[in-house]
Amino acid sequence: MKKTPAFMSTPLCVAFAAFASSSPSSQAQTCASTGADIAIGFFTAIANHESRDGIEALSLGTHICNIGNAPIDFYPNNTNRHPVLAQGFFRYRSVGPDGNARFEQLGQSWCYHPFVAANLGSCCTGCVPGDVNLLAPKCSDPVNSGFIGGQSSLGPKWQVNAATGVFPYPPANPTWSGPVARRLQVRIADLDPVLNGGGQYFAEVVAVSASDSAAANHHNNASHAPVNVTGSGSAWSFTLVNPTRRERVAIQAWRMIDPQVTESAILVPGDGWFIVAGRASQIDATTWHYEYAVQNLSSDRSGGAFHVPCPAGVSVTEIGFHDVDYTNGDGPGNVNVSGTDWPGSVSGNAVSWATETFTQNQAANAIRWGTLYNFRFDASTPPTTGTLTLGLFKPGTPETVEISGFPVPSAPPVCLADWNDDGFADSQDFFEFAAAWFDQQPAADFNQDGEINSQDFFEFLSAFFAGC
């Protein structure tokens, strides 16, 4: 697949890109990272493409920035020595009282492979242009919204190792057709406020670069911006809301909206980054909703399981899961990565979800780079602080990572009258306690004062009549 348009020589390409996506100098910032450090600068435009079969398609113009002090490989597309960019689309919406809301990913694109660096000064002060095969320190390269949505210039995400920045070249090129193929796709049903109760929308661009990864600077490779969505039927429009939130992953918009959201960034040793966010909200006097979002920024090992601690005796209902579609053959053998929902269950004092293992299916529905998955349930107890566990999909060490400080269900109140711990305070508890008391069994020391006497019997009766 030829990525660079045949009619463009290198000088013409640079001139055209600078003209198409030039930026005001007020966007430039002081940049002081060590090593090559790719980041996404401000967004310039949204190209809205023709919809098809209930799907809208769009593409985001932006600037690729080198905020570091070493160059980034930016060779033309006859090699894999260049970055790739992927786009995502997200929605926040309230679904109930007291912060009961969801932040979900609605769509993703294939990867754009840029060519030759324009080396402009739109992101940082102090850019000194040089070789077009390198993005010089503190320099930027504009990406036109039409180019990043150019379908023949896009390759699948599944071939890219986001932790190392390495990918095969040329990328896989399965047959495609129609105006939405490979572009950033969103189901129209997810945009319709009548069906979804409205919401706030966000677009994201994330970059992957081997130069950046080698410098261990792949923690800040995504930027996002709010997007206004208007329309009806099969015609919808998308408008950027400035400013772009530079070096902030889309999931971080949730906490910006709701400060009670807990958020944590997790580096998998020898791999890449996840960002996890969560919120507990009270639905009624006896029920709390627990909502978690896990976004994979740059981990190649990907997420394969998710566990929330849940003490025995807690009633758990409405276990749910949400993912994002893979499209147009983005998966091994030009077959989409699986879209099978992760089943959720309660076992071993945890609410757990898992996809197939890597051994079972290498194309299983893991949380791959540039995607966000959601996990949710209702529980009968209010939140306390606990530790979540993310199981990794691809084999390696460690097998799991822990994320502490998140809201999780608390243990239910102790029911002293439920003597046999069967979940009910009934006559059977009375008979079993009485038998133990008459037999002078150690367990019959109800008040734990070291003696089994009438006081234990009276205190048990008081608890029994009080009920649970």
C-alpha positions, 0 to 999 in steps of 0.5 A, a space after each residue: 500500500 502506498 501511503 504518500 500521495 503519488 502527486 506530492 514530492 517532499 517539498 510540496 508535501 511540507 508546503 501543503 501541510 503547513 498551508 492546510 493546518 497552520 497555527 497561531 503562535 499563541 498555541 506554542 508552549 515552553 517544552 522541556 522534556 528529556 529525550 524524544 517525546 511525542 505529544 498531540 497538540 491542539 486540534 484544528 478541524 473536524 472533517 465530517 464524512 458521509 454516513 452509511 448504514 447507521 454509522 457516522 464517520 469523522 476525522 480530526 485535524 491536529 498537530 504532532 508535537 515533539 516536546 522533547 530535546 531529541 528528534 523523533 523518526 519521521 521517515 516517509 512511508 516506505 519504512 516503519 520509522 515514523 509515528 502512527 495516530 489513532 482517534 477515539 470518540 467518547 461520551 459522558 452521560 448521567 443515568 441516575 441520581 448522585 453522580 450515577 453517570 457513565 463515561 464510555 468510548 463510542 468509536 475508534 479509527 484505524 491508524 494514520 501513517 504520516 509522512 515527512 516532518 514539516 517542522 513548524 513551531 506551532 506546539 513549542 517555542 524554540 523549534 529549529 527546523 531540520 531534516 524532514 525525515 526527523 521531527 526536530 526537538 520542540 517542532 511540530 507537524 500538522 495533520 490535515 483532517 482530510 489526510 488523517 481520514 484518508 482511507 487508503 492511508 490507514 492501517 489496522 491498530 492490531 499490528 501496532 505495539 503501542 509499548 515499543 512503537 514497533 509495527 510491520 510495514 506495509 500494514 495489512 490492507 484488507 478490501 474496503 468500501 464505502 465512506 465510513 470504512 477505517 475512519 473514526 466511526 460512531 453509531 448514530 444510535 449513540 448520538 441521538 439524544 432521544 435514545 440516550 438522554 443527551 450527554 457530553 462528547 469528546 474526541 481524542 487523538 493518541 500517537 505511538 512512536 518508537 523514538 518516544 517509547 525508547 525514551 520512556 515518554 509514552 505516558 502523555 501521548 494523547 490529547 482530547 477536546 470536547 465536541 458539540 454534536 448536532 443533527 438528526 436522522 442520518 445527518 449529524 455534525 461535529 464541532 470542536 470546543 476549544 481549547 484542546 486538552 493537551 497531553 490529557 487522555 480522554 478518560 480524564 474528562 470524567 473527573 474534570 466533570 465530576 471531582 468525586 471520580 477517583 482516577 489513577 494511572 498505572 504503568 505495567 512494568 516493561 510495558 505501557 500505561 493504563 488509566 483507571 477511573 471509578 465512582 460510587 453513587 447512591 441510587 436509593 436508601 439501600 442500593 449503590 451503583 459502582 461504575 469503573 472505566 479502564 482506558 489502555 493508553 499504551 500497553 501492548 499486553 492489554 487488559 484481560 480481566 477486571 476484579 472488584 473486591 466484594 465482601 460476602 453477604 453483599 447483594 450484587 445486581 445489574 452487572 454490566 459491561 461496555 466496550 467499543 467496536 473493531 471494524 473493517 478487518 482490524 484483527 489477525 487475518 483481517 478479521 475483526 478483534 472479537 466483540 464478545 462481551 466479558 461475562 460478569 459474575 460474583 465469586 471468591 469475594 469479588 465481582 469479576 469480568 474476563 475475556 478469553 485468555 490469550 492461549 484460547 484466542 489471540 483475537 479475544 476482546 482484550 482492552 487494547 491500546 487506544 480503547 476504553 472499557 466499562 465495568 459496572 454493578 449495583 450493590 447493597 452496601 455503601 462504598 469503602 476504599 479498596 484495591 481493584 485488580 487488572 489482569 493482563 491479557 498477553 503472557 508475561 510478568 506480572 500477570 496482574 496489576 493492582 489499583 488502590 484507593 478506589 470505591 468498592 462495596 463495604 462489608 454488610 453490618 454484622 447481624 448478631 442474631 444470625 447465629 448460624 450465618 445463613 443470612 437470616 435471623 429466624 427460629 433456627 438461630 434460637 434453637 442452635 444457640 440454645 443447644 450450644 448454651 446448654 452444652 456450654 460450648 465455647 461459641 455460646 460465650 455471646 458477650 465474649 467475657 470468658 464465661 458462659 452464663 445467663 448474661 450470654 443468654 439474655 444478650 442473645 435474646 435481646 439481639 434476636 428480638 431486635 432482628 437484623 
